[in-house]
Amino acid sequence: MTVLTGRAFSLVARRWWMYIVLCAVAMAVVAVLYAFQPKIGVWLAQVLVLPALTTIVYAYTLNDARGGTENPWARVLERLWAVIVIDFLTTVLSWLGQAFALAGDILDLLTGAAITFFYVLLILADASAVVDDEHDWLLLIPRSFGHSFSLSWRKENLWRVLVLFAVQAVIATMVFALQGVLDAHKVPYADFWAAVPLLTLTTPPFAALAALVYMDVNNMFAELSCEK
C-alpha cells in the first residue's frame, strides 16, 4: 500500500497543473450552485461535481499507468454517467449506515455497521466503472458493483479497501471539525468553506490511489508487464 500511495502522488504530481485547474473549475462550479441553492449546494458538489473530477483522475491514472496509450477524455465521456450514478448510490448507502449507527439502539448500531461494511466492499465500484475496458454500458454499473464486491471480499484485498475507507473517514472528520470551528467563529457560508475546498483538493490523490488499488487487486499490473 505504501508503494501504491507513493505512485499515486507521483502520478498526480506529474499533472499537477491540470489538477489545479480542474480543482479550481470544480470549486467555481460548486460556488455557483451554492449561490443559487445554498441548502443543497454542497450536496450537489458531492453527487455531481466531485464524481466528474474523480472520473477524470481515474482515466488519467489508468492512461499514465499504461504508458499513455489512449485519449483519457474519450473514457471520461463514456463512463462519467456511471460514476455519477454509482457515487450517488454509495453515498446514500454511507449516509444510511451512519444514520443507523447514530440511532443509539444496539440493533440499529449493528445494522449501521453491517451497512457500512457493505459500503466498504463497494468502495472500488466507481474505479471499476472507469478502469475496466468492457464497453457494454447496460451492464456497466452492476458489473462494477460485482467486481468491487468480489475483489474487496478477498482477505488479501480487504485491508486495502479498509485503508481507503479510513482515509475517507479522516477527511470527513476533518470537514466536520472544520465546520465546527467556522460555525463557532460565525464565518459566513461555513458549510461551503469547510467542505468544498478540502473535498475537492483531496479528490485527485485519493482517486489516483483508488484507481491504483483497483488495478493492483485486479492484477492489471501483471497484465501490463506481460504486454510489455
C-alpha positions in Angstrom: 0.0 0.0 0.0 2.9 2.3 0.7 4.2 1.8 -2.8 0.8 2.5 -4.3 0.4 5.6 -2.3 3.8 6.9 -3.4 2.9 6.1 -7.0 -0.5 7.8 -6.7 1.2 11.0 -5.5 3.8 10.7 -8.2 1.1 10.4 -10.9 -0.8 13.4 -9.5 2.3 15.5 -9.3 3.1 14.6 -13.0 -0.1 16.5 -13.9 -0.2 19.0 -11.1 -1.1 21.9 -13.3 -4.0 20.2 -14.8 -5.4 19.0 -11.5 -5.0 22.6 -10.0 -7.0 24.0 -12.9 -9.7 21.2 -12.6 -10.0 21.8 -8.9 -10.4 25.5 -9.4 -13.0 24.9 -12.0 -14.8 22.4 -9.8 -14.9 24.8 -6.8 -16.1 27.6 -9.1 -19.0 25.4 -10.4 -19.9 24.4 -6.8 -19.8 28.1 -5.7 -22.3 29.0 -8.5 -24.5 26.1 -7.5 -24.2 27.1 -3.8 -25.1 30.7 -4.7 -28.4 29.6 -6.3 -29.2 26.7 -4.0 -27.3 27.2 -0.7 -29.3 24.5 1.1 -28.2 21.7 -1.3 -25.1 23.3 -2.9 -22.6 21.1 -1.0 -24.7 18.0 -1.6 -24.7 18.8 -5.4 -21.0 19.0 -5.2 -20.8 15.5 -3.8 -23.1 13.9 -6.3 -22.3 15.8 -9.5 -19.1 17.8 -9.5 -16.7 15.6 -7.5 -17.7 12.5 -9.4 -16.8 14.3 -12.6 -13.4 15.2 -11.2 -12.9 11.7 -9.9 -13.7 10.2 -13.3 -11.0 12.4 -14.9 -8.4 11.4 -12.4 -9.3 7.7 -12.9 -9.0 7.9 -16.6 -5.6 9.8 -16.5 -4.2 7.5 -13.8 -5.1 4.4 -15.9 -3.6 6.1 -19.0 -0.4 7.1 -17.3 0.0 3.6 -15.7 -0.3 2.1 -19.2 2.3 4.5 -20.6 -0.1 7.0 -22.3 -1.6 4.7 -25.0 -5.1 6.3 -25.3 -7.0 9.5 -25.1 -8.3 9.7 -21.5 -11.1 12.1 -22.3 -12.9 9.6 -24.5 -13.1 7.3 -21.5 -14.2 10.2 -19.3 -17.1 11.0 -21.6 -18.0 7.3 -22.0 -18.0 6.5 -18.2 -18.9 9.7 -16.4 -22.6 8.9 -16.2 -21.9 5.6 -14.5 -19.6 7.2 -11.9 -22.2 9.7 -11.0 -24.9 7.0 -10.5 -22.5 4.7 -8.6 -21.2 7.5 -6.3 -24.8 8.7 -5.6 -25.9 5.2 -4.6 -22.8 4.5 -2.5 -23.1 8.0 -0.8 -26.7 7.2 0.1 -25.6 3.8 1.4 -22.9 5.5 3.5 -25.3 8.1 4.9 -27.8 5.3 5.7 -25.1 3.4 7.6 -24.2 6.5 9.6 -27.9 7.2 10.4 -28.4 3.7 11.8 -25.1 3.8 13.7 -26.0 7.0 15.4 -29.6 6.0 16.3 -28.4 4.7 19.7 -30.2 1.4 19.8 -27.9 -1.7 19.8 -29.8 -3.3 16.9 -29.6 -0.1 14.9 -25.9 0.1 15.7 -25.3 -3.4 14.4 -27.4 -2.6 11.3 -25.4 0.5 10.7 -22.1 -1.4 11.0 -23.4 -4.0 8.5 -24.4 -1.4 6.0 -21.1 0.4 6.4 -19.2 -2.8 5.8 -21.2 -3.4 2.7 -20.3 0.1 1.6 -16.7 -0.7 2.1 -16.9 -3.7 -0.1 -18.3 -1.4 -2.9 -15.8 1.4 -2.5 -13.9 0.4 -5.7 -17.1 0.3 -7.8 -16.6 3.7 -9.5 -12.9 2.9 -10.2 -14.0 -0.3 -11.8 -16.5 1.6 -14.0 -13.7 3.7 -15.4 -10.7 1.4 -15.3 -12.2 -1.7 -16.8 -12.2 -2.0 -20.6 -15.6 -3.6 -21.0 -17.9 -1.4 -23.2 -21.4 -2.8 -22.6 -23.0 0.2 -21.0 -26.1 -1.7 -20.0 -24.1 -3.9 -17.6 -21.5 -1.3 -16.6 -23.0 -0.4 -13.2 -24.0 -3.9 -12.0 -20.7 -5.3 -13.3 -18.7 -2.6 -11.5 -20.5 -3.3 -8.2 -19.9 -7.0 -8.7 -16.2 -6.5 -9.4 -15.7 -4.3 -6.4 -17.6 -6.7 -4.1 -15.9 -9.9 -5.3 -12.4 -8.4 -5.2 -12.8 -6.5 -1.9 -14.2 -9.6 -0.2 -10.9 -11.5 -0.6 -8.9 -11.5 2.6 -5.7 -10.3 0.8 -7.6 -7.3 -0.5 -9.9 -6.4 2.3 -7.4 -4.5 4.3 -6.7 -2.3 1.3 -10.3 -1.2 0.9 -10.4 -0.7 4.7 -7.5 1.7 4.4 -9.3 3.6 1.6 -12.4 3.8 3.9 -10.2 5.0 6.8 -8.8 7.8 4.6 -12.4 8.8 3.6 -13.4 8.8 7.3 -10.4 11.0 8.2 -11.3 13.5 5.5 -15.0 13.5 6.6 -13.9 14.1 10.2 -11.7 17.0 9.2 -14.7 18.6 7.3 -16.9 18.1 10.4 -14.3 19.6 12.8 -13.5 22.5 10.5 -17.2 23.4 10.1 -17.5 23.4 13.9 -14.6 25.8 14.2 -16.0 28.1 11.4 -19.5 28.0 13.0 -18.0 28.9 16.4 -16.4 32.0 14.8 -19.6 32.8 12.9 -17.9 32.6 9.5 -20.4 33.1 6.7 -21.2 30.0 4.5 -19.3 27.8 6.9 -20.6 24.6 5.3 -19.2 25.6 1.9 -15.8 26.6 3.2 -15.5 23.6 5.5 -16.4 21.0 2.8 -15.8 22.1 -0.7 -12.1 23.2 -0.8 -11.0 20.2 1.3 -13.1 17.6 -0.5 -12.1 19.0 -3.9 -8.3 19.2 -3.2 -8.2 15.7 -1.7 -10.0 14.2 -4.6 -7.1 13.8 -7.1 -4.7 12.0 -4.8 -7.4 9.8 -3.3 -8.9 8.9 -6.7 -5.4 8.1 -8.1 -4.8 5.8 -5.1 -8.2 4.1 -5.5 -7.5 3.6 -9.2 -4.1 2.0 -8.5 -5.5 -0.1 -5.7 -8.2 -1.4 -8.1 -5.6 -2.1 -10.8 -3.5 -3.9 -8.2 -6.2 -6.1 -6.7 -7.5 -6.9 -10.2 -3.9 -8.0 -11.3 -3.8 -5.4 -14.0 -0.2 -4.5 -13.3 0.8 -8.1 -14.1 -1.2 -7.9 -17.3 0.7 -4.7 -18.3 4.0 -6.4 -17.6 3.1 -9.3 -19.8 2.0 -6.9 -22.6 5.4 -5.2 -22.4 
